[in-house]
Amino acid sequence: MKISINQLHTYLHLPESPEEIAALLTGSGLEVEGITRYDSIQGGLEGVVVGEVLTCVPHPNADKLRACTVAIGPETVVPIVCGAPNVAAGQKVLVATVGAPSTLLRGSP
């Protein structure tokens, strides 16, 4: 039988990690066959940061694109070309950095 660690937390205060809980359950005579991790978004949100749009101008070579500069850290400013017609300087936006899982870029199936 599979049981969610969140379901266990509704009945018990368990500050231990899932691995430690599995060891405790096994030690008490219950068999733990394995631990399966589940992410509602595949890969979690690893590589996604909140950035602030510093500048946003029409792209010089495309009618429907905008060239923006976005601060994604205290000293990190990156150029981003996007097709969002409503982006503007001063907005906070989500930025998938280089190396972020590709499922974030195309959406989960």
C-alpha positions in Angstrom: 0.0 0.0 0.0 1.3 3.5 -0.8 0.8 6.3 1.6 1.7 10.0 1.2 4.1 11.6 3.7 1.7 14.5 3.8 -1.1 12.1 4.9 1.1 10.8 7.7 1.8 14.4 8.8 -2.0 15.0 9.3 -1.9 12.4 12.1 1.6 12.5 13.4 4.2 15.2 14.0 7.2 13.8 12.1 10.2 16.2 11.8 12.4 13.4 10.3 13.1 13.1 6.6 11.2 10.5 4.5 14.2 8.3 4.6 14.4 8.4 8.4 10.7 7.7 8.7 11.1 4.7 6.4 13.9 3.4 8.6 11.8 3.9 11.7 8.8 2.1 10.1 11.0 -0.8 9.0 12.5 -1.0 12.5 9.0 -1.3 13.9 8.2 -4.3 11.7 6.5 -2.6 8.8 8.0 -3.1 5.4 8.9 0.0 3.4 9.5 -1.1 -0.2 10.6 2.2 -1.5 10.2 6.0 -1.5 8.8 7.7 -4.6 9.1 11.4 -5.0 6.3 13.2 -6.8 6.5 16.7 -8.2 3.3 18.4 -9.4 5.6 20.2 -11.8 8.2 17.8 -13.2 11.6 18.9 -11.8 9.9 21.3 -9.4 10.7 25.0 -9.9 14.4 24.5 -9.9 16.1 27.1 -12.1 13.1 29.5 -11.9 13.7 32.9 -10.3 11.8 36.2 -9.9 13.3 39.0 -11.9 12.5 42.7 -12.3 12.1 44.1 -15.7 14.4 47.1 -16.0 13.8 48.1 -19.6 11.5 47.0 -22.3 11.5 48.3 -25.9 10.1 47.0 -29.2 12.6 44.6 -30.8 14.3 46.3 -33.7 13.9 43.3 -36.1 10.5 42.0 -35.2 7.0 43.5 -34.9 5.6 41.4 -32.2 8.7 40.9 -30.0 10.1 43.0 -27.1 13.7 43.3 -26.0 14.0 43.6 -22.2 16.7 43.7 -19.6 15.8 41.8 -16.5 17.6 41.8 -13.1 17.6 38.2 -11.8 20.0 38.8 -8.9 21.7 41.6 -7.0 24.4 41.9 -9.7 23.0 39.9 -12.6 21.1 41.6 -15.4 20.2 39.5 -18.5 18.8 40.4 -21.9 15.5 38.6 -22.7 13.5 38.7 -25.9 9.8 37.9 -25.3 6.5 38.0 -27.1 4.4 39.2 -24.2 2.6 42.4 -25.3 1.9 43.4 -21.7 5.4 43.3 -20.3 6.7 46.6 -19.0 9.6 48.1 -17.0 9.1 47.7 -13.2 7.2 44.5 -13.4 8.2 41.4 -11.5 8.3 38.3 -13.7 9.2 34.6 -13.5 12.4 33.8 -15.4 13.5 30.2 -16.3 17.3 30.5 -16.2 19.7 28.5 -18.3 19.6 24.9 -17.3 16.0 25.0 -16.0 14.1 21.8 -16.9 12.7 22.0 -20.4 9.2 21.0 -19.2 9.0 24.4 -17.6 9.6 26.1 -20.9 6.9 24.2 -22.9 4.5 23.4 -20.0 3.8 20.1 -18.3 1.9 17.4 -20.3 
